[in-house]
Amino acid sequence: MERTPALSSPTVLLILPDRDEAEELAAELLEDGWGPCHVHRDMLAGEDDAEDVDWVIELTTAPDGRPASAHRPALDELAERHEGFTGDS
C-alpha cells in the first residue's frame, strides 16, 4: 500500500514577546501582502501571571499567493530579529 505524505499546515505563527512589536509587525506584513495577519494573545498553560504572555501573528498566505509555510526560513529569520520564534497552527 502506498503512503501519502502528510500535508503540512499552510499557516505559520510568528510568536513574539512584545504586544506593540507584534501589532506593528503584523501591520507591516499585511501592507506587504501577507494574510491574514491576526494578532492573538497566547498565555502558557499553567501561568498565572497575565504579564507572561506571547503575542502570535497568524500568517496563512504569502504575497506571492503561496502558503506562508513555503517561506518558513525567511519567517524564522524575521521572528528571530524580533526576539521571537515561529510555530505551526
VMD Tcl script that builds the backbone (N, CA, C; Angstrom):
set m [mol new atoms 267]
animate dup $m
set s [atomselect $m all]
$s set {name element resname resid chain x y z} {
  {N N MET 1 A 0.839 -1.172 0.000}
  {CA C MET 1 A 0.000 0.000 0.000}
  {C C MET 1 A 0.891 1.245 0.000}
  {N N GLU 2 A 0.600 2.197 -0.874}
  {CA C GLU 2 A 1.397 3.419 -0.973}
  {C C GLU 2 A 0.918 4.422 0.061}
  {N N ARG 3 A 1.872 5.038 0.757}
  {CA C ARG 3 A 1.528 6.023 1.779}
  {C C ARG 3 A 1.527 7.416 1.165}
  {N N THR 4 A 0.576 8.207 1.548}
  {CA C THR 4 A 0.506 9.591 1.123}
  {C C THR 4 A 1.221 10.431 2.167}
  {N N PRO 5 A 2.141 11.304 1.757}
  {CA C PRO 5 A 2.831 12.133 2.740}
  {C C PRO 5 A 1.843 13.061 3.443}
  {N N ALA 6 A 2.101 13.301 4.709}
  {CA C ALA 6 A 1.244 14.200 5.485}
  {C C ALA 6 A 1.414 15.619 4.957}
  {N N LEU 7 A 0.311 16.300 4.845}
  {CA C LEU 7 A 0.345 17.680 4.390}
  {C C LEU 7 A 0.661 18.579 5.575}
  {N N SER 8 A 1.568 19.510 5.383}
  {CA C SER 8 A 1.864 20.440 6.458}
  {C C SER 8 A 0.885 21.604 6.365}
  {N N SER 9 A 0.678 22.239 7.479}
  {CA C SER 9 A -0.232 23.368 7.536}
  {C C SER 9 A 0.342 24.526 6.719}
  {N N PRO 10 A -0.511 25.240 5.996}
  {CA C PRO 10 A -0.030 26.402 5.258}
  {C C PRO 10 A 0.273 27.575 6.189}
  {N N THR 11 A -0.240 27.505 7.408}
  {CA C THR 11 A -0.130 28.612 8.357}
  {C C THR 11 A 1.161 28.537 9.166}
  {N N VAL 12 A 1.778 29.702 9.325}
  {CA C VAL 12 A 2.942 29.847 10.201}
  {C C VAL 12 A 2.568 30.880 11.256}
  {N N LEU 13 A 2.933 30.600 12.487}
  {CA C LEU 13 A 2.693 31.525 13.578}
  {C C LEU 13 A 4.008 32.192 13.954}
  {N N LEU 14 A 4.023 33.522 13.933}
  {CA C LEU 14 A 5.171 34.274 14.438}
  {C C LEU 14 A 4.852 34.599 15.887}
  {N N ILE 15 A 5.699 34.171 16.798}
  {CA C ILE 15 A 5.431 34.314 18.224}
  {C C ILE 15 A 6.455 35.281 18.801}
  {N N LEU 16 A 5.953 36.409 19.291}
  {CA C LEU 16 A 6.812 37.483 19.793}
  {C C LEU 16 A 6.472 37.798 21.245}
  {N N PRO 17 A 7.447 38.304 22.003}
  {CA C PRO 17 A 7.201 38.595 23.408}
  {C C PRO 17 A 6.514 39.938 23.674}
  {N N ASP 18 A 6.510 40.851 22.709}
  {CA C ASP 18 A 6.003 42.203 22.933}
  {C C ASP 18 A 4.768 42.494 22.074}
  {N N ARG 19 A 3.707 42.937 22.725}
  {CA C ARG 19 A 2.447 43.188 22.018}
  {C C ARG 19 A 2.575 44.294 20.966}
  {N N ASP 20 A 3.156 45.426 21.358}
  {CA C ASP 20 A 3.272 46.541 20.414}
  {C C ASP 20 A 4.093 46.149 19.190}
  {N N GLU 21 A 5.175 45.439 19.435}
  {CA C GLU 21 A 6.022 44.996 18.326}
  {C C GLU 21 A 5.265 44.020 17.419}
  {N N ALA 22 A 4.496 43.121 18.015}
  {CA C ALA 22 A 3.707 42.169 17.228}
  {C C ALA 22 A 2.669 42.900 16.381}
  {N N GLU 23 A 1.995 43.887 16.963}
  {CA C GLU 23 A 0.975 44.617 16.208}
  {C C GLU 23 A 1.594 45.437 15.082}
  {N N GLU 24 A 2.759 46.051 15.346}
  {CA C GLU 24 A 3.440 46.818 14.297}
  {C C GLU 24 A 3.912 45.911 13.166}
  {N N LEU 25 A 4.492 44.766 13.527}
  {CA C LEU 25 A 4.968 43.835 12.507}
  {C C LEU 25 A 3.792 43.276 11.704}
  {N N ALA 26 A 2.686 42.969 12.367}
  {CA C ALA 26 A 1.505 42.460 11.662}
  {C C ALA 26 A 0.999 43.490 10.648}
  {N N ALA 27 A 0.989 44.757 11.028}
  {CA C ALA 27 A 0.539 45.814 10.108}
  {C C ALA 27 A 1.479 45.908 8.907}
  {N N GLU 28 A 2.804 45.804 9.150}
  {CA C GLU 28 A 3.777 45.841 8.047}
  {C C GLU 28 A 3.594 44.647 7.114}
  {N N LEU 29 A 3.412 43.456 7.704}
  {CA C LEU 29 A 3.243 42.249 6.890}
  {C C LEU 29 A 1.961 42.325 6.059}
  {N N LEU 30 A 0.889 42.827 6.654}
  {CA C LEU 30 A -0.369 42.974 5.930}
  {C C LEU 30 A -0.196 43.941 4.748}
  {N N GLU 31 A 0.500 45.034 4.992}
  {CA C GLU 31 A 0.761 46.008 3.930}
  {C C GLU 31 A 1.595 45.399 2.805}
  {N N ASP 32 A 2.479 44.465 3.171}
  {CA C ASP 32 A 3.324 43.794 2.178}
  {C C ASP 32 A 2.601 42.665 1.429}
  {N N GLY 33 A 1.364 42.351 1.836}
  {CA C GLY 33 A 0.589 41.351 1.122}
  {C C GLY 33 A 0.443 40.002 1.813}
  {N N TRP 34 A 0.951 39.868 3.049}
  {CA C TRP 34 A 0.756 38.631 3.812}
  {C C TRP 34 A -0.663 38.620 4.364}
  {N N GLY 35 A -1.179 37.455 4.674}
  {CA C GLY 35 A -2.524 37.395 5.245}
  {C C GLY 35 A -2.681 36.192 6.146}
  {N N PRO 36 A -3.559 36.176 7.076}
  {CA C PRO 36 A -4.449 37.265 7.442}
  {C C PRO 36 A -3.851 38.263 8.424}
  {N N CYS 37 A -2.719 37.961 9.052}
  {CA C CYS 37 A -2.002 38.868 9.968}
  {C C CYS 37 A -2.786 39.199 11.236}
  {N N HIS 38 A -3.551 38.244 11.731}
  {CA C HIS 38 A -4.259 38.429 13.002}
  {C C HIS 38 A -3.268 38.299 14.145}
  {N N VAL 39 A -3.408 39.153 15.163}
  {CA C VAL 39 A -2.570 39.075 16.360}
  {C C VAL 39 A -3.418 38.499 17.483}
  {N N HIS 40 A -2.891 37.448 18.120}
  {CA C HIS 40 A -3.584 36.780 19.215}
  {C C HIS 40 A -2.696 36.780 20.452}
  {N N ARG 41 A -3.313 36.810 21.582}
  {CA C ARG 41 A -2.608 36.675 22.856}
  {C C ARG 41 A -2.554 35.197 23.201}
  {N N ASP 42 A -1.397 34.733 23.639}
  {CA C ASP 42 A -1.248 33.321 23.994}
  {C C ASP 42 A -0.564 33.213 25.348}
  {N N MET 43 A -1.307 32.762 26.343}
  {CA C MET 43 A -0.745 32.574 27.673}
  {C C MET 43 A -0.383 31.113 27.831}
  {N N LEU 44 A 0.803 30.853 28.329}
  {CA C LEU 44 A 1.240 29.481 28.536}
  {C C LEU 44 A 0.340 28.783 29.546}
  {N N ALA 45 A 0.036 27.529 29.292}
  {CA C ALA 45 A -0.793 26.754 30.208}
  {C C ALA 45 A -0.148 26.720 31.587}
  {N N GLY 46 A -0.935 26.975 32.606}
  {CA C GLY 46 A -0.436 26.924 33.969}
  {C C GLY 46 A 0.138 28.239 34.463}
  {N N GLU 47 A 0.248 29.232 33.595}
  {CA C GLU 47 A 0.790 30.526 34.006}
  {C C GLU 47 A -0.315 31.369 34.623}
  {N N ASP 48 A -0.022 31.962 35.767}
  {CA C ASP 48 A -0.998 32.828 36.443}
  {C C ASP 48 A -0.716 34.300 36.187}
  {N N ASP 49 A 0.490 34.609 35.779}
  {CA C ASP 49 A 0.903 35.987 35.580}
  {C C ASP 49 A 0.414 36.487 34.221}
  {N N ALA 50 A -0.509 37.447 34.241}
  {CA C ALA 50 A -1.064 37.988 32.995}
  {C C ALA 50 A 0.006 38.683 32.156}
  {N N GLU 51 A 1.128 39.060 32.770}
  {CA C GLU 51 A 2.217 39.694 32.045}
  {C C GLU 51 A 3.039 38.683 31.255}
  {N N ASP 52 A 2.950 37.407 31.622}
  {CA C ASP 52 A 3.764 36.366 30.995}
  {C C ASP 52 A 3.004 35.733 29.832}
  {N N VAL 53 A 2.879 36.516 28.752}
  {CA C VAL 53 A 2.156 36.047 27.574}
  {C C VAL 53 A 3.012 36.253 26.336}
  {N N ASP 54 A 2.692 35.530 25.301}
  {CA C ASP 54 A 3.298 35.726 23.989}
  {C C ASP 54 A 2.233 36.314 23.075}
  {N N TRP 55 A 2.682 36.966 22.025}
  {CA C TRP 55 A 1.792 37.545 21.036}
  {C C TRP 55 A 2.046 36.852 19.714}
  {N N VAL 56 A 0.991 36.326 19.126}
  {CA C VAL 56 A 1.079 35.467 17.960}
  {C C VAL 56 A 0.496 36.172 16.738}
  {N N ILE 57 A 1.287 36.205 15.664}
  {CA C ILE 57 A 0.807 36.727 14.381}
  {C C ILE 57 A 0.550 35.519 13.489}
  {N N GLU 58 A -0.671 35.394 13.028}
  {CA C GLU 58 A -1.073 34.261 12.181}
  {C C GLU 58 A -0.910 34.627 10.709}
  {N N LEU 59 A -0.093 33.841 9.998}
  {CA C LEU 59 A 0.134 34.068 8.571}
  {C C LEU 59 A -0.220 32.796 7.804}
  {N N THR 60 A -1.112 32.902 6.835}
  {CA C THR 60 A -1.515 31.754 6.034}
  {C C THR 60 A -1.086 31.885 4.583}
  {N N THR 61 A -1.169 33.104 4.049}
  {CA C THR 61 A -0.864 33.325 2.638}
  {C C THR 61 A 0.245 34.359 2.482}
  {N N ALA 62 A 1.215 34.043 1.635}
  {CA C ALA 62 A 2.322 34.951 1.336}
  {C C ALA 62 A 1.919 35.907 0.217}
  {N N PRO 63 A 2.669 36.982 0.047}
  {CA C PRO 63 A 2.347 37.935 -1.032}
  {C C PRO 63 A 2.323 37.315 -2.427}
  {N N ASP 64 A 3.073 36.222 -2.625}
  {CA C ASP 64 A 3.098 35.583 -3.941}
  {C C ASP 64 A 1.951 34.590 -4.144}
  {N N GLY 65 A 1.036 34.528 -3.168}
  {CA C GLY 65 A -0.121 33.640 -3.274}
  {C C GLY 65 A 0.134 32.227 -2.775}
  {N N ARG 66 A 1.391 31.909 -2.474}
  {CA C ARG 66 A 1.721 30.588 -1.955}
  {C C ARG 66 A 1.448 30.541 -0.446}
  {N N PRO 67 A 1.401 29.336 0.125}
  {CA C PRO 67 A 1.208 29.231 1.574}
  {C C PRO 67 A 2.373 29.893 2.322}
  {N N ALA 68 A 2.079 30.469 3.452}
  {CA C ALA 68 A 3.122 31.088 4.271}
  {C C ALA 68 A 4.211 30.078 4.622}
  {N N SER 69 A 3.835 28.829 4.797}
  {CA C SER 69 A 4.802 27.787 5.169}
  {C C SER 69 A 5.871 27.580 4.096}
  {N N ALA 70 A 5.604 27.988 2.861}
  {CA C ALA 70 A 6.599 27.869 1.793}
  {C C ALA 70 A 7.752 28.854 2.011}
  {N N HIS 71 A 7.557 29.800 2.897}
  {CA C HIS 71 A 8.559 30.824 3.187}
  {C C HIS 71 A 9.085 30.694 4.613}
  {N N ARG 72 A 9.022 29.494 5.164}
  {CA C ARG 72 A 9.375 29.279 6.568}
  {C C ARG 72 A 10.772 29.780 6.937}
  {N N PRO 73 A 11.820 29.518 6.154}
  {CA C PRO 73 A 13.141 30.017 6.551}
  {C C PRO 73 A 13.180 31.545 6.717}
  {N N ALA 74 A 12.557 32.270 5.806}
  {CA C ALA 74 A 12.533 33.733 5.905}
  {C C ALA 74 A 11.721 34.181 7.115}
  {N N LEU 75 A 10.626 33.479 7.399}
  {CA C LEU 75 A 9.808 33.832 8.558}
  {C C LEU 75 A 10.517 33.488 9.866}
  {N N ASP 76 A 11.288 32.398 9.866}
  {CA C ASP 76 A 12.112 32.064 11.040}
  {C C ASP 76 A 13.085 33.205 11.332}
  {N N GLU 77 A 13.743 33.694 10.299}
  {CA C GLU 77 A 14.697 34.804 10.440}
  {C C GLU 77 A 14.012 36.067 10.938}
  {N N LEU 78 A 12.853 36.362 10.375}
  {CA C LEU 78 A 12.099 37.547 10.770}
  {C C LEU 78 A 11.729 37.474 12.254}
  {N N ALA 79 A 11.245 36.341 12.689}
  {CA C ALA 79 A 10.872 36.172 14.093}
  {C C ALA 79 A 12.085 36.351 15.002}
  {N N GLU 80 A 13.216 35.786 14.617}
  {CA C GLU 80 A 14.434 35.900 15.425}
  {C C GLU 80 A 14.888 37.351 15.552}
  {N N ARG 81 A 14.730 38.130 14.482}
  {CA C ARG 81 A 15.104 39.556 14.536}
  {C C ARG 81 A 14.254 40.328 15.535}
  {N N HIS 82 A 13.082 39.792 15.857}
  {CA C HIS 82 A 12.178 40.422 16.812}
  {C C HIS 82 A 12.146 39.667 18.138}
  {N N GLU 83 A 13.210 38.908 18.397}
  {CA C GLU 83 A 13.363 38.142 19.642}
  {C C GLU 83 A 12.225 37.134 19.852}
  {N N GLY 84 A 11.743 36.571 18.738}
  {CA C GLY 84 A 10.673 35.586 18.803}
  {C C GLY 84 A 11.047 34.324 18.078}
  {N N PHE 85 A 10.037 33.553 17.748}
  {CA C PHE 85 A 10.234 32.286 17.050}
  {C C PHE 85 A 8.977 31.974 16.259}
  {N N THR 86 A 9.023 30.928 15.441}
  {CA C THR 86 A 7.851 30.520 14.668}
  {C C THR 86 A 7.284 29.221 15.211}
  {N N GLY 87 A 6.028 29.000 14.882}
  {CA C GLY 87 A 5.367 27.756 15.249}
  {C C GLY 87 A 4.340 27.401 14.195}
  {N N ASP 88 A 3.749 26.235 14.348}
  {CA C ASP 88 A 2.705 25.762 13.434}
  {C C ASP 88 A 1.353 25.907 14.109}
  {N N SER 89 A 0.343 26.095 13.280}
  {CA C SER 89 A -1.012 26.233 13.836}
  {C C SER 89 A -1.585 24.890 14.199}
}
mol reanalyze $m
mol bondsrecalc $m
mol representation Tube
mol addrep $m
